[in-house]
Amino acid sequence: MKRVITYGTFDLMHNGHIKLLQRAKALGDFLIVGLSTDQFNTKKHKDSFLSYEHRKSVLEAIRYVDLVIPEESWEQKVEDIKKYEINTFTIGDDWDGEFDYLKDICEIVYLKRTDGISSTMVKKDITNKYLKN
C-alpha cells in the first residue's frame, strides 16, 4: 500500500482544497492529512476562522481523506513520515523547495495550486460582501 501525507490548515474549505486532496490521493492508496491545530496556527501567526475540531470533521467527511492527524509543529513531519510509513509527501507548490530536506526518507511532490481560489481570497470576499457598509 502506497501512503501519502499532506499538511495544512484547511480553513473555509473550498474547491482548491478539494482538488489538492483529490490529486494527493491519486498519488497513492491511503491519504493522511496533518491538520494544523489552533495552537500551532497561533505559533505560525495564522488566524483560522474555524476551529480545529470543525476543520477536522469536514476533512474526515471528504472521500479522498483516509486519516486526519494533528499537526502541532514544523518538526513533526520526519516523525510522522516514519511512524505512518509514508511513501510520498505532498503539498501545494507555493511551498516549492521548502520540504526538499525530506527527500532522503520519501518522495516529495509539490502540487500546482488551483488558480483563482484560496482561503485568503474567500475571507476577503466575505469581508467585502458582508462586513463592509
Secondary structure as a PSIPRED ss2 file (coil, helix, strand):
# PSIPRED VFORMAT (PSIPRED V4.0)

   1 M C   1.000  0.000  0.000
   2 K C   1.000  0.000  0.000
   3 R E   0.000  0.000  1.000
   4 V E   0.000  0.000  1.000
   5 I E   0.000  0.000  1.000
   6 T E   0.000  0.000  1.000
   7 Y E   0.000  0.000  1.000
   8 G E   0.000  0.000  1.000
   9 T C   1.000  0.000  0.000
  10 F C   1.000  0.000  0.000
  11 D C   1.000  0.000  0.000
  12 L C   1.000  0.000  0.000
  13 M C   1.000  0.000  0.000
  14 H C   1.000  0.000  0.000
  15 N H   0.000  1.000  0.000
  16 G H   0.000  1.000  0.000
  17 H H   0.000  1.000  0.000
  18 I H   0.000  1.000  0.000
  19 K H   0.000  1.000  0.000
  20 L H   0.000  1.000  0.000
  21 L H   0.000  1.000  0.000
  22 Q H   0.000  1.000  0.000
  23 R H   0.000  1.000  0.000
  24 A H   0.000  1.000  0.000
  25 K H   0.000  1.000  0.000
  26 A C   1.000  0.000  0.000
  27 L C   1.000  0.000  0.000
  28 G C   1.000  0.000  0.000
  29 D C   1.000  0.000  0.000
  30 F E   0.000  0.000  1.000
  31 L E   0.000  0.000  1.000
  32 I E   0.000  0.000  1.000
  33 V E   0.000  0.000  1.000
  34 G E   0.000  0.000  1.000
  35 L E   0.000  0.000  1.000
  36 S E   0.000  0.000  1.000
  37 T C   1.000  0.000  0.000
  38 D H   0.000  1.000  0.000
  39 Q H   0.000  1.000  0.000
  40 F H   0.000  1.000  0.000
  41 N H   0.000  1.000  0.000
  42 T H   0.000  1.000  0.000
  43 K H   0.000  1.000  0.000
  44 K C   1.000  0.000  0.000
  45 H C   1.000  0.000  0.000
  46 K C   1.000  0.000  0.000
  47 D C   1.000  0.000  0.000
  48 S C   1.000  0.000  0.000
  49 F C   1.000  0.000  0.000
  50 L C   1.000  0.000  0.000
  51 S C   1.000  0.000  0.000
  52 Y H   0.000  1.000  0.000
  53 E H   0.000  1.000  0.000
  54 H H   0.000  1.000  0.000
  55 R H   0.000  1.000  0.000
  56 K H   0.000  1.000  0.000
  57 S H   0.000  1.000  0.000
  58 V H   0.000  1.000  0.000
  59 L H   0.000  1.000  0.000
  60 E H   0.000  1.000  0.000
  61 A C   1.000  0.000  0.000
  62 I C   1.000  0.000  0.000
  63 R C   1.000  0.000  0.000
  64 Y C   1.000  0.000  0.000
  65 V C   1.000  0.000  0.000
  66 D C   1.000  0.000  0.000
  67 L E   0.000  0.000  1.000
  68 V E   0.000  0.000  1.000
  69 I E   0.000  0.000  1.000
  70 P E   0.000  0.000  1.000
  71 E E   0.000  0.000  1.000
  72 E C   1.000  0.000  0.000
  73 S C   1.000  0.000  0.000
  74 W C   1.000  0.000  0.000
  75 E C   1.000  0.000  0.000
  76 Q H   0.000  1.000  0.000
  77 K H   0.000  1.000  0.000
  78 V H   0.000  1.000  0.000
  79 E H   0.000  1.000  0.000
  80 D H   0.000  1.000  0.000
  81 I H   0.000  1.000  0.000
  82 K H   0.000  1.000  0.000
  83 K H   0.000  1.000  0.000
  84 Y C   1.000  0.000  0.000
  85 E C   1.000  0.000  0.000
  86 I C   1.000  0.000  0.000
  87 N C   1.000  0.000  0.000
  88 T E   0.000  0.000  1.000
  89 F E   0.000  0.000  1.000
  90 T E   0.000  0.000  1.000
  91 I E   0.000  0.000  1.000
  92 G E   0.000  0.000  1.000
  93 D H   0.000  1.000  0.000
  94 D H   0.000  1.000  0.000
  95 W H   0.000  1.000  0.000
  96 D C   1.000  0.000  0.000
  97 G C   1.000  0.000  0.000
  98 E C   1.000  0.000  0.000
  99 F C   1.000  0.000  0.000
 100 D H   0.000  1.000  0.000
 101 Y H   0.000  1.000  0.000
 102 L H   0.000  1.000  0.000
 103 K H   0.000  1.000  0.000
 104 D H   0.000  1.000  0.000
 105 I C   1.000  0.000  0.000
 106 C C   1.000  0.000  0.000
 107 E E   0.000  0.000  1.000
 108 I E   0.000  0.000  1.000
 109 V E   0.000  0.000  1.000
 110 Y E   0.000  0.000  1.000
 111 L E   0.000  0.000  1.000
 112 K C   1.000  0.000  0.000
 113 R C   1.000  0.000  0.000
 114 T C   1.000  0.000  0.000
 115 D C   1.000  0.000  0.000
 116 G C   1.000  0.000  0.000
 117 I C   1.000  0.000  0.000
 118 S C   1.000  0.000  0.000
 119 S H   0.000  1.000  0.000
 120 T H   0.000  1.000  0.000
 121 M H   0.000  1.000  0.000
 122 V H   0.000  1.000  0.000
 123 K H   0.000  1.000  0.000
 124 K H   0.000  1.000  0.000
 125 D H   0.000  1.000  0.000
 126 I H   0.000  1.000  0.000
 127 T H   0.000  1.000  0.000
 128 N H   0.000  1.000  0.000
 129 K H   0.000  1.000  0.000
 130 Y H   0.000  1.000  0.000
 131 L H   0.000  1.000  0.000
 132 K C   1.000  0.000  0.000
 133 N C   1.000  0.000  0.000
